[in-house]
Amino acid sequence: MKPSRVLRLALLVSCLESVWGTPVDQKEKLFALKYLKEYHYLSPLKSGNHNFKDALRIFQQNSDIPDTGLLDAKTITEMRKPRCGVPDFDEGGSSINSERKKRFSVSETFWTTFQLTYKFHNYASKGGLTPAKQRSIVLKAFTQWENISPFSFSDVTGSSSSPDITISFFAKGHGSCPFPFDNVGQDLAHAFFPEVGTVHFDDDETFTDGTPNGINLFSVALHEIGHLLGLKHSLHAAAIMHSIYKAYDPNMQLTNDDKNGIDYIYAQGNVTPGSTPSPCSDKHPGCIASQSYCDNVGLIGDSMRRICSKTCGQCDGSGVVAPCQDAVPQFLCAYYKGQSLCSKTNAYVFANCKKTCNFCSAG
């Protein structure tokens, strides 16, 4: 080959690498484009974000790999990892100019009751886990969320009652759900935000327990329950609510990032997705849309006035809410008190039941 042709070829390769990074084949390029669209790094809307390089950089930041904006083998490897099927961003897509800090994110909807029931519609057909074992694994996942939230969850499988949450295993396209599964591989499950109460697991996957083989059912269930309660994907890679599947770990626990997200939605937490709120402010982005509940009597009204202090007009003249109050529904605090849980050593009750447990003067 003549030197001039060699030079032209080298320049061509260099130009391609400036867009795609270390060369990947055409199949991988199409896969990357599909991935960024499917998980809303690129917007599905005509008016949304369509900047490929910026979308790629946001994905790389989300994955804790160098954010070069170049499509290379390392980025493809990250995209190939098993994950939750819920998109990482809203339909407007990601934007380099509005990048969220690396912490939790919340939906604009939330539950207005805290005693939730769930029911299995069917069970995983692969992996050898019995229905009873699958129910015990999912119960363990719900229990972890109970421990950091005001919720209680009851399994009503087998009863005739209508549950708040349904758990199903489906393969490929399933009914009217707009998110078909992809055979064995990437999408493991998806769940819908409150108060839909629906979670679907991919029945083509081999769900297991206590082994590094297959897909750990507890890990996936723990993540999807977070979506059921109103959490979106976190940009914190260690969080349970990060989109990438976390393999079997006998000591798997919810993180502070996951807890901060739940506190922000339901317990007037002061760690927020953006800036810290003022002393009297709404603690949830859905407050204005739910303003009609402010005057309700009972649980819903009490919860609205605590979570949506500004919208519900609970501020005094100085813009401050009364400092001593329960941060979760009073009936839950009463239950904790009846169970002799009013103790400074119980961090959750001490933080959220100051009025009922007479902690107002406690430090």
Order of alpha helices (4+ residues) and beta strands (2+ residues): alpha-alpha-alpha-alpha-beta-alpha-beta-beta-beta-beta-beta-beta-alpha-alpha-alpha-alpha-alpha
